[in-house]
Amino acid sequence: MDNLYIPDLATLEQIQEETPSIRTLTLALDRPRTFNCQPGQFIEFTVFGQGEFPVSVAGVSDAQRGRFQVTIQRAGKVTKEVFQLQPGAKLGVRGPFGNGFPLEKMQGQDVWLISGGVGLAALWYLLAQLQEQRGRWGQLKLLYGARSPQDIIYQDALRALGRDQAGPQVLLTVDSAANGWSGRVGFVSQLLPDSGLDPGKSVAVVCGPGPMMKATTAALRKLGLAEERILLSMERRMQCGMGACGHCMVGSKRVCLDGPVFPLAEISNLLEEKF
């Protein structure tokens, strides 16, 4: 990416339908370059003739070839067009941008990934990196909530993680469920009081809808977890990705340039307004 404002061409190689309104795309850059992406970073995704939007990188399957995944929810005019795309489509990619998660600060700690809805996509590449370097961390736990069983993304992968004795402990919950769901019902923040979190040796990473993040940070603080140990991905607030539009401002912070990952201690006084 020689010019940050000009997107690289990429080809849509594969589509995975997660839910009726969420799909995961595998993209490959047409001009091969190393796709240096840290967990938590994002790209600007261009649908030519329609516009662009920011989206977190959900996985990198071949960094040398520039092959990676994004998970996109239909939420507006441009994202709606993503659901008309077929394999072979040409798209634009700028980035990756942003600061990513501070893996070095997590070393030796229990790591708690807490997410809701499509927010799990912003943590998915982080989870892959944590598993790849498993010996660097303590316990790994994934707490994930969705509106209903049908709204859970990455269902096959989550089932596989649940069967993997060397993998993270996976706790799932849904806001509401019809007959046939045998799992937990309730908000993901309600899983925390009896979870066994040790505030002295844990780091929590949180991403999801605003109300979920607000409730989760409150529950974590109630358990005694210091605000410096709570990391928030604020990717849902981004727009231009270049710090120009001001849409993502959180106080004096520009999420696309200063984030999207922040310790709660840096922005805790602003959460009431932004959530």
N, C-alpha and C positions, 0 to 999 in steps of 0.2 A: 504494500500500500504506500505508493510514493507521495500521494497527495491525500491528506486526511478527509478532504471534502469530496473526493471522487471515489465512488464505490468500485471495488473489484468485482468482476463477473464471476458468478458461481452457477453451477448446475444442480438442480434438484434431482437427487439420485433415488431417494426412497421416502415413502410416506407411511407413517404408522398412526392409525386412527386411535386416539386414546379414549375419547368420549365424543358424543355428537358435536361438541363445540370446541374440542381441543385436539390438535394433532401434532405429532413430532415429525420434523423434516430432517433428513440427512442431506447435507450440502457438501459439494466439493468445489474448491476454487479452480477456475479454468486455467489460470496462470499459476502453476504450483509454487508455493512458498511455504515456509514453515509457519504454521498457525500457532504462534506463541500466546497461549491463553491460560490465565490463572483462574482457578475456581472462583466464581463470584463476578467475573468480568462479563461484559455484554457487547453485543454488536448492534450496529444500525442496519436493519434489514430493508432492502428496497424492492418493492414491486413496481417495475417500470411502468410509467403512465398513470400510476395511482398514488404513490408516495412512499414514505419510509417510516419506520418505527423502531424503538429500541427493544431488544429481547435478550435475556440472559442466555449464555451458552450452557446447554444442558449436558454436553458431552463432547469429547474429542476422540474420535476413533482412529485417526491417522494424522498426527500433527505434521509429519513431513509432507504429506500430500495436500494438506489443508482440507481435511475431511472432518466434519463436525456436525453436531445435532443442536437444534433449537426446538422448543416446545411452545406452541402458539395457541392462545385462546381467541376465539372470534369475539371481538368486543367493539369494533368500530368499522369505519369505511375501508381502511386499508387491510386490516386483519381479515375482514370478510372476504377480500379478494384472494387471500391465501387458501381459502377453501375451494377455490376454483382451479387451483394449480394441479398439474399432473407431472409425474416424473419426466425429466428432460427440459423442464422450464428453465429459462435463464433469469437469474435474480441478481441483485446487487448486495454487496457486503462491505461495510466500513467497520474497522475495528480489528481486534477487540479493544475496548476502552474500559476505564475504571480501575479501582485499586485491588479488588479481589479480597479473599479471606486471608488473614495473617496466619498461615499454617505454622510458622515458627513459634508463635505465641501459644499455640495449642499443644505443643509437644509435651508429653508426659501427663496431660490432663485427660479426664473423661470428657468426651465430646457429645453433646446433645444437639441433634438436629430436629427442630420443631417447625412444622410447616402446615399450611392449609391451602387447599385448592391447587391451582396451577403454580402457587408459590414453591411447591416442591421442585419444580424445574430449576429454580435458581440455586438449589442446594444439591442437585443430583450429581453434578460433576465433582463437587466437593466430596460427596460420599464416596464416589469412585476413587478419588485420590486418597482418602483416609483408609480405604480398604487396601489399596495398592501398597501403602506404606504402613501396614497395620501395627508393626512393632513400635512405632513412634508415639502411640497414644495409649490411654487407658481404655476404659469401657467406651463403646460406641453405641448410642441409642438413637433411634429414629422414631419420632412421634409425629403422626400425620393424620390430619382430619380433612374430611370432604363433606359436602352437603348430603350426599346419599351414596350408597354402594356403587351406583352407576357413574358417579362423578369422580371416582378414584382413578388417577392416572398411573401409568407404569404398573398395571396390575400383575402381569406375569413376572416382572422383575421383583416386585415386592413379595410375591409368593415364594420365589426362589430365595430371596434374602431371609425370609422367615424359616426356611428349611435348612439354611446354612449355619451349622453350629459355630463356625469361625467368623460368621458375619455379625452385623450389628443386631441388637435386640430391636425388633420392630413392633410398635404399638399403633394400631389403626383405630380410628373412631369415625362415626358419621353423625351428622346433626339429626337425621331422621332416617328410618329404615322401614321398609315394608316386610311382609313375611318372607322368610328365606335368609335373612341376614342374622348370623349367629354371633357377630362381633359386638364391640362396644358401641353404645349410642351416647352422644354427648359432645361437647366442644373439646378440642384438643387440649386447651388449657386445663381442663378438668382432670387430665391424666397426671398432672404434675404433683399434686399434694402427696400421693402415695407411691411416687415413682422411685424413691430412694436416692434422689439427687443429693450429692455431697457438695455443699457450696464452697468448701475449701479446696476442692481439686477438680472442679468442673468448669467447662466453657459451654455456653448455650448459643446456638446460631438459629435465628428466627427469620422466617419470611412467609408472608401470606397476606390476606386481606387486612385492611386497617383495623377493624374491630378485633380480629383474631390476634394480631400483633400486640394491640393494646392490652387485651386480657392476659396474654401469655407473659408479657413483660411484668405485669402486675403480680402474676402468680410466682414468677421467678424471684422477684424482689421479696415477696412474702416468705419464700423459702430461705432467704438470706444470701442469695447470689449477688455479688457486687456488680454494679452497673458496668464496670470495666470488663467483666466476664460475660456480658451479654452482647452479642454481635447481631446487628440488624441489617438485612439487605433491603434497601429502600428502592429497588429497581422499578417498582410499580409507578413511581413518580416521574420517571424520566421521559424526555421527548426528543430534543434535537441531538443529544449526546455530545455537544460541543460547548456547552455553557453559554450559549448565545440567547436562547429564548426566555430563560428565567422561569420556565414552567416547573422545574424541579427544586426550586429554592426551599431550603429548610433553615429558616433564620438566615444566617450569612453563608451557609453551606450550599454549594451547588452539587446536587447528588451525582450528576454525570461526571464531574471533574474531581470532587473531593471524596466521593463514594464510588459505587453505591453502598459499600459496606461501612457501617459506623458502629463503634462501641456505643452502647446506650448512654454512657456517661457524657458523650459529646452532644447529644441531642435530646436528653430526657426532658428538659424544660419546654420542648417544642412539640412533644408528642400529642398533647391534648388537641392542639390546633390542627395538626396534620393527619391525625387518625380519626 
